């Protein structure tokens, strides 16, 4: 599959290969002799209005609200359990997500979530191109927010370019200082919100400002503040082009039938300036205004075809549609389209859109299967777990009356939010008697109280009378039963040394 398509043949002869992207011009002018480092060429994206800009505003507001508000959502849990709905509790070794709690040994659920996220990303990319990059990637969201702040202080594209070119003055200084101070405030709020996911948010907020918070909280808040300020404020498109691996990986997900932001060269070429009284006969709809380039936050020219730098944000679509309305031509010269459809129309054939393809079917089936497996695992995960460790030194003890005793350590995990009293019994050799330090057996069972959401270790001794010892190694098992009937069973062995005693 070709990621970058050469469409120079489709351009008008007088324009040759068409305009060169800002990124390409910067590469050429920064170091004409070649080298390892290229200084960043500033990009001044112009504010546009339209459907895709409105969608980006809405997505930015929703995603930022989810990020900043989620740690403050309360979720009532009994006892001393944390009341934060979403919490990664390293101290308590738990992950809480509303009514779901995951233990360290259940890390496979986290792995499943990562696999689901990857498959969803693959499927969406194969169908609709880099929607993740253009709308929901944190780098895109925070960069959009930082550019919005930049416009508030410095104005739109032309005003910002004039301000940067102007000598230093009081007006320039206060605008720059105000912009960077606001950036730092947003970056600090971003780092602060992140640490709230790992500690109780109200308590950490108080401890943080009274200098009683954990050292890790200050370290990670500073780290996230720095990275947010640098990535969204000063590096921007360089993060996407040089640091992020996804632009290279996504080439394996795309094909000619993937919907992407596309310049419809079958309609736009040959391009050129157009005056009001001129006819549209024998030419394309593109008036070569470069508004798609000035609106692009990556500084590229979408008319050069699919490019690694393009994040499919759709802002060039809005910019082009504005111009098409002004020159009284149909909108959609730049639109979400497929290379196959454009090529078909250029060859005077009907465009066919194939969303159902082998790769999309594979991704969809894999996503559904992993989702079903995750749901089944969460629905059937036991609320009670049991592990048995048999004493290794001594492996058994022979009592004065000839009876044989084995020692065991039982680890009983209560994964519910309420304290439970479990009944423990020993299965295997008949006639075994149980004894637990501090607990009184009732019949052939021992009652063990386990607090909510905790693991309790219990020492249990199983003793067999002399006439019940028939072999040096007897299969056995411990069974723990909850009040509502749920059981956990763990196999073990009972060692007696009977063969050596004869």
Phi, psi and omega in degrees: 000139181263125180274319179252121184254131178273113180244026183298332180292336181277348182281159177294145183302324184287347179258354179061231183277001179089175182297146177269139183295158179299323179296320180292320178298321180295319179299322183285319185277333185289322185209078184297339181268001182089160180169182184265342185226136177239119177300148182289131173268118183302142177244132182243083181293137180275143177287128177239164180234141180161187184300312187286328175294321178295320178296320179295321176299314182296315180296319179299315181296315182294312183293320178293321178297317178299316183295314186279331187269327188308317181297342183265358178286128181266149178217111187294123174232145186290159174065219183267010179292148183296144182259020178268130187298315181239116185209130171259098187265091179292322181297317179270359179055051179219153170239122182250132174223094184054247184267007180253135173232138180242139179262165181303323181285356177257032181296343179297334176291322176296318177299319178298320177297319178296319178296317178299318179298318179295315180295320177297320178295318178297315183295313180297320180294317179297327181275311192234016179076206189272059177297324178301313182295321186280339189231320190242353178297134180305323178299317179293316183296311182288327175297318176302317180295318180293322177294323176299315178297319179300319179294324179299321183270325190244353180092185182280192191311302185296321179295321179292321178295318178294321181295317179294327181279342184283153175292162182293136178212175179298319180298315179293321183295313184291328178292316180293316180296316179298319179298310183291327177295319177293319176303313181296323178297317178295318180296321178294319177297326178293313178295322178294320179295326182296316183290340178291342177286348185245358177215161176299118191300308181299318181292318180294324179300316178294312182295326182297314184279344175263012177060032177248005182285166178293150181299324180298327179298315179292321182296311183286330175296316178295319180296314179292325176298314181296311184294321178296316180297316183286312185293313184276335184265319188243331183264314174050250186295339180293330176298316181291322186279316190253333186259325185276131180280345188297322178304329178280321182291324186296341177300332179282344181268338186267154170212187184292349180256009177276133177287123179219165171295118191226135170276119182278084185294339178296336178257331188272341185256149355287142183266169177162166179297152183221132176260159189300322185274353183283155177276158177264003180291136175076016179213169179267176182279344181289123180263010175057042183275345180066016178293330176295328179285317182292336179275344187285123178290347178262351177074027182252169176252109184296341181289348176277005178096179178301134183225153181302325184287338186292129179255007177059042181280340176083003181292329177293332176296312179298318180297317181291320180298323177300317181291319180299322177294323181291325181264010176061046175238158181297145175289167176097016174298323168246128185201171171286115184208175179250151176299323181296320180292318179296315180296323179295316179293324177297330178268014178062037178240156180293139179282136179238130180252122183243088176284328179270107181224171184301317183289322179290324176296317180298312180298318181295316180296316179297319179296315180295319181295314179294321178298315179297320179296320179294315180297316179298318180297318179290325181288331184253003181297132184287144174275357181226134179224150185219133172230140183238129175242120179272142179300137180255346180210105356280156181289332174202163179231128177264122182278172186295334181268007179093353177290156181242135182238135172245144177253141181224151171244120179258131174251108183255120182258119175261103183267014176266171179269012183227147177295145184228149172249114185256146175260124182252128176228160184249127179247144178137243180300131180285149178090002181290140177247137181258144176216133181230127178302124178088352180236148181253119179295146174243106185069234180256019180234162176234131178271127182235125176269129179235124179298164180296137172058038180222168175246131178244132175266131182231131175271126179229134176250129176251126183239131177252135176293162184302321184286351180264352181275109185243347182206156181290340185221109183246131176292143182209175179199151172253139179236128177246127183241132179278163180302329181269008174101350179293140184235155170227134184233137179225125180282150176206193178225156174242116182262137183229340186064029185300321182296325182280341184277343184288000000 
